[in-house]
């Protein structure tokens, strides 16, 4: 069915007029392209859309519209979809392309009116009908163009995110990169080329599930750049901050989002160091008791970091130092290790530890003497105290077998 059969169709003189405009389509397309450059600021000056590209697009859409008028047929929207997809790839906002389409159709209408009045052979009613047809075509073209633009934008977004994730993976795996390619990587990741950076490792609660959904946008809102990759056991991020003071908003944002253990590496300057620094972020993550939502900075807990850095060795240290305590009945072992942890967290004050444990200071002192007797190490000797505390850290973190499990302390 033709449009005339469906709607009554345009005046035959309008059909003929559309044909005459098609005969001068190249000049007409140049005129419309110039009007778009003049009226739509984005296309003027140094637009990302080259002038020849704009003119080809205008000519393609113009040809389809005029042919639909001349041949009394429904408009072919292929050119509109091509334009929408191409402009999305070029990064032209949809609103800008819509504005260009409005100029295109208004110029077509303006030219039809001028030619019709010059010939005095087209009735006013025919022009009214033509206006209705033309703006209906505009709606159809604009809708198809916008749909293609949105589809292409989504495809580009997924492709770009895939590229970013792959590049983060390359950095985390330590693949060789030349200095020039490091610059390219930084550009794709939308990060500065030099640090300071930190690596963030957030433990996944479930396999291959984001531990920090939407974290990149939340950090960007605080002017902190980042790029992330999801691994089976963790979500890993490369984060760039301006100076040391920026670590506080980073840790605050991570803490507010934490649903599991999160480790943060020490700062580093070059992206090529990322793979080595990732290990520090994972060590910081592991230095918190499993199941505890907490953000741990690598530099903040050296005892815990030391304990998890060499788990096989620490299992031997834990048993060698605290083995006699683990050999006690579970209730006594647990009580002594809780007292030792409270004394440590109270800065070596028996009175403060007693307050935390709701007991008398002399009770704490008595338990500490029992620990000294069992281990053969004096808490007044700095070297012996260091040995006891690092063995305690290994026990708290679950390194090695634990006959008596100690409830983790709050960091």
C-alpha positions in Angstrom: 0.0 0.0 0.0 1.3 3.4 -0.9 1.1 6.4 1.4 -1.5 8.0 -0.9 -3.7 4.9 -0.6 -3.3 5.1 3.2 -3.6 8.8 3.8 -4.9 10.4 0.6 -1.3 11.4 -0.5 0.2 14.8 -1.4 -0.6 17.1 -4.2 0.9 15.8 -7.5 2.7 19.2 -7.9 4.4 18.6 -4.5 5.6 15.2 -5.8 7.0 16.9 -8.9 8.5 19.6 -6.7 10.3 17.0 -4.6 11.7 15.5 -7.8 13.1 18.9 -8.9 14.8 19.3 -5.5 16.3 15.8 -6.0 17.8 17.1 -9.2 19.8 19.7 -7.3 20.4 17.5 -4.2 24.2 18.1 -4.0 23.8 21.9 -3.8 20.8 21.5 -1.5 22.8 19.2 0.8 25.7 21.7 1.0 23.2 24.4 1.9 21.7 22.4 4.7 25.1 21.3 6.1 26.2 24.9 6.2 23.0 25.8 8.1 23.7 23.0 10.6 27.3 24.2 11.2 26.0 27.8 11.7 23.0 26.9 14.0 24.3 23.9 16.0 27.4 25.0 17.9 28.8 21.5 18.3 29.3 21.2 14.5 31.0 24.5 14.1 34.7 25.2 14.4 36.7 22.1 15.4 33.9 19.5 15.5 34.7 15.8 15.9 32.5 15.4 12.8 34.5 16.3 9.7 32.7 18.7 7.2 32.7 16.0 4.4 31.2 13.5 6.9 28.4 15.9 7.8 27.6 16.6 4.2 27.4 12.9 3.3 25.1 12.3 6.2 22.9 15.2 5.2 22.8 14.1 1.6 21.8 10.5 2.6 19.0 11.6 4.8 17.8 14.3 2.4 17.7 11.8 -0.5 15.5 9.4 1.5 13.1 12.1 2.6 12.7 13.7 -0.9 12.3 10.2 -2.5 9.5 9.4 0.0 7.7 12.6 -1.2 8.4 12.1 -4.9 7.6 8.4 -5.0 4.6 8.6 -2.6 6.1 5.9 -0.3 7.0 5.5 3.3 10.4 6.9 4.2 13.4 4.5 4.3 15.1 5.1 7.6 18.4 3.4 6.9 20.2 6.6 6.5 18.9 7.9 9.9 20.0 4.7 11.7 23.5 5.0 10.0 23.8 8.6 11.2 22.8 7.7 14.7 25.2 4.9 15.1 28.1 6.8 13.5 27.6 9.9 15.7 27.5 7.7 18.8 30.9 6.2 17.8 32.2 9.8 17.2 31.0 10.8 20.7 28.4 13.3 19.5 25.7 13.7 22.1 22.2 12.5 21.1 20.7 16.0 21.8 23.2 17.5 19.3 22.2 15.0 16.5 18.5 15.7 17.2 19.2 19.5 16.8 20.9 18.8 13.4 17.9 16.8 12.3 15.6 19.6 13.2 17.6 22.0 11.0 17.6 19.4 8.2 13.8 19.1 8.1 13.2 22.8 8.7 15.4 23.6 5.6 13.5 21.0 3.5 10.2 22.6 4.5 11.5 26.1 3.9 12.7 25.1 0.4 9.4 23.4 -0.4 7.4 26.5 0.5 9.7 28.9 -1.4 9.5 26.8 -4.6 5.8 26.2 -4.3 5.1 30.0 -3.9 7.4 30.9 -6.8 5.5 28.5 -9.1 2.1 29.4 -7.7 0.9 25.9 -8.7 0.6 24.4 -5.2 -2.5 25.1 -3.1 -2.2 26.2 0.6 -4.1 23.0 1.6 -1.5 20.9 -0.2 1.3 22.7 1.7 -0.5 22.1 5.0 -0.8 18.4 4.1 2.9 18.3 3.0 3.9 19.9 6.4 2.0 17.1 8.2 3.8 14.4 6.1 7.2 16.1 6.5 7.0 16.4 10.3 5.7 12.9 10.6 8.7 11.8 8.6 10.9 13.9 11.0 9.5 12.0 14.0 10.1 8.7 12.3 13.7 9.6 11.3 14.5 11.1 14.7 13.1 8.0 16.6 15.1 5.6 14.4 18.3 7.7 14.6 17.9 8.0 18.4 17.4 4.2 18.8 20.5 3.5 16.7 22.5 6.1 18.7 21.5 4.5 22.0 22.2 1.0 20.8 25.7 2.0 19.5 26.4 3.9 22.7 25.6 0.8 24.8 27.8 -1.4 22.6 30.6 1.1 22.9 30.2 1.3 26.6 30.4 -2.5 27.0 33.3 -2.6 24.6 35.2 0.2 26.4 34.5 -1.4 29.8 35.8 -4.7 28.5 38.9 -3.0 27.2 39.5 -1.2 30.5 39.0 -4.5 32.4 41.5 -6.3 30.2 44.1 -3.5 30.6 43.6 -3.6 34.4 44.2 -7.3 34.1 47.4 -6.8 32.1 48.7 -4.4 34.8 47.8 -6.8 37.7 49.5 -9.7 35.9 52.6 -7.7 35.3 52.7 -8.1 31.5 55.6 -6.2 29.9 54.6 -2.7 28.8 56.8 -0.1 27.0 56.7 3.4 28.3 54.6 4.6 25.4 52.1 1.9 25.8 51.8 2.7 29.6 50.7 6.2 28.5 48.1 4.6 26.2 46.9 2.3 29.0 46.5 5.3 31.4 44.4 7.1 28.8 42.1 4.2 28.3 41.8 3.7 32.1 41.1 7.5 32.5 43.9 7.7 35.0 46.9 10.1 35.2 50.1 8.6 33.8 52.0 8.9 37.2 50.9 8.2 40.7 50.6 8.1 43.6 48.4 5.0 43.1 47.2 2.3 45.5 45.8 -1.1 44.7 42.6 -2.1 46.5 41.6 -5.7 46.9 38.0 -6.4 48.1 37.1 -10.0 48.9 34.1 -11.3 47.1 31.3 -12.5 49.3 30.2 -15.0 46.6 32.2 -16.4 43.7 32.8 -13.8 40.9 30.5 -11.3 42.6 31.4 -7.6 42.9 32.4 -6.8 46.5 32.0 -3.1 45.9 29.2 -2.4 43.3 29.3 1.1 41.9 32.5 1.9 43.6 34.1 3.7 40.6 31.2 6.2 40.4 31.2 6.8 44.2 35.0 7.5 44.1 34.6 9.7 41.0 32.1 11.8 43.0 34.9 12.5 45.4 37.3 13.3 42.6 39.2 10.0 43.0 40.0 8.2 39.8 40.0 4.4 39.6 39.8 1.4 37.3 38.6 -2.1 38.4 38.6 -5.7 37.4 36.5 -8.6 38.8 38.4 -11.8 39.6 36.8 -15.0 40.9 37.7 -14.3 44.5 38.0 -10.5 44.7 37.3 -7.1 43.0 40.6 -5.4 42.4 41.0 -1.6 41.8 43.8 0.7 40.8 43.1 4.0 42.5 44.8 7.4 41.9 44.9 10.1 44.5 46.5 13.6 44.5 48.3 13.5 47.8 48.4 11.7 51.1 45.4 13.6 52.4 43.2 11.9 49.7 43.6 8.5 51.4 41.1 9.5 54.0 38.2 10.0 51.6 39.2 6.8 49.9 39.2 4.8 53.1 35.9 6.5 54.2 34.2 5.5 50.9 35.5 2.0 51.1 34.5 1.6 54.7 31.0 2.8 54.0 30.7 0.3 51.2 32.5 -2.7 52.8 30.7 -6.0 53.0 33.8 -8.0 53.4 37.5 -7.7 54.0 39.3 -5.0 52.0 43.0 -4.5 51.7 44.8 -1.4 50.5 48.4 -1.4 49.3 51.1 1.2 50.1 51.2 4.1 47.6 53.3 3.7 44.5 54.2 5.9 41.5 54.4 3.9 38.3 51.6 1.8 36.8 54.2 -0.8 35.8 54.6 -1.5 39.6 51.0 -2.6 39.9 51.5 -6.4 39.8 54.1 -6.3 42.6 52.0 -4.0 44.7 48.9 -6.2 44.3 50.5 -8.7 46.6 50.6 -6.1 49.4 46.9 -5.3 49.0 46.1 -9.0 49.2 48.3 -9.4 52.3 46.5 -6.4 53.9 43.1 -8.1 53.1 44.3 -11.4 54.6 45.5 -9.7 57.8 41.9 -9.3 59.0 40.0 -12.2 60.4 37.8 -13.8 57.7 34.1 -12.7 57.8 35.0 -9.3 59.2 34.0 -6.3 57.0 37.0 -4.0 57.4 39.4 -1.8 55.4 43.0 -2.6 56.3 45.8 -0.4 55.1 49.0 -2.4 54.5 51.2 0.1 56.5 48.8 0.3 59.5 49.1 -3.2 60.9 52.7 -4.5 60.5 52.3 -7.4 62.9 49.3 -8.8 61.0 51.0 -8.1 57.7 54.1 -10.0 58.9 52.0 -12.9 60.1 50.2 -13.5 56.8 53.2 -12.8 54.6 54.7 -16.2 55.2 51.9 -18.5 56.5 53.9 -21.7 56.6 56.6 -20.1 58.7 54.1 -18.4 60.9 52.4 -21.7 61.6 55.7 -23.0 63.0 56.2 -19.7 65.0 52.7 -19.9 66.4 53.2 -23.4 67.6 56.7 -22.9 68.9 55.8 -19.8 71.0 52.2 -20.5 72.1 52.1 -24.3 71.8 52.1 -24.8 75.6 49.1 -22.5 75.9 47.2 -24.3 73.1 47.9 -27.5 75.0 45.8 -26.3 78.0 42.1 -27.1 78.2 40.2 -25.0 75.6 38.5 -22.7 78.2 41.9 -21.8 79.8 43.7 -21.4 76.5 40.9 -19.0 75.3 41.0 -17.0 78.5 44.7 -16.5 78.4 44.9 -15.5 74.8 42.0 -13.1 75.2 43.8 -11.5 78.1 47.0 -11.3 76.1 45.2 -9.6 73.2 43.4 -7.1 75.5 46.8 -6.3 77.2 48.4 -5.7 73.8 45.5 -3.5 72.6 45.6 -1.5 75.9 49.2 -0.5 75.3 50.6 -2.9 77.9 48.4 -1.5 80.7 47.0 -4.2 83.0 44.5 -1.7 84.4 43.2 -0.8 80.9 43.0 -4.4 79.9 41.1 -5.2 83.1 38.6 -2.6 82.2 38.1 -4.2 78.8 37.8 -7.6 80.3 35.6 -6.6 83.2 37.9 -8.0 85.8 40.5 -6.8 88.4 43.9 -5.6 87.3 45.6 -8.2 89.5 43.6 -10.9 87.6 45.2 -9.7 84.4 48.7 -9.6 86.0 48.2 -13.2 87.2 47.1 -14.4 83.8 50.1 -12.7 82.1 52.5 -14.4 84.5 50.9 -17.7 83.6 51.6 -16.9 79.9 55.2 -16.0 80.7 55.6 -19.3 82.6 54.0 -21.4 79.9 56.0 -19.8 77.0 59.3 -19.3 78.9 59.3 -15.7 77.6 59.1 -12.5 79.7 56.7 -9.7 78.6 59.3 -7.4 80.0 61.8 -8.4 77.4 61.2 -6.5 74.1 62.5 -9.4 71.9 60.4 -12.0 73.8 57.3 -9.7 73.7 57.7 -9.3 69.9 57.8 -13.1 69.5 54.7 -13.6 71.7 52.7 -10.9 69.9 53.5 -12.0 66.4 52.6 -15.6 67.4 49.3 -14.2 68.9 48.6 -12.4 65.6 49.0 -15.7 63.7 46.6 -17.4 66.1 44.0 -14.6 65.7 44.2 -14.8 62.0 43.6 -18.6 62.0 47.1 -19.5 60.7 47.6 -23.1 61.6 45.5 -25.3 63.7 43.9 -23.7 66.8 42.7 -25.9 69.6 41.2 -22.8 71.3 39.8 -20.2 68.9 40.1 -16.6 70.1 37.3 -14.1 69.1 38.9 -11.4 66.8 39.5 -8.0 68.2 38.0 -4.9 66.6 40.5 -3.0 64.7 
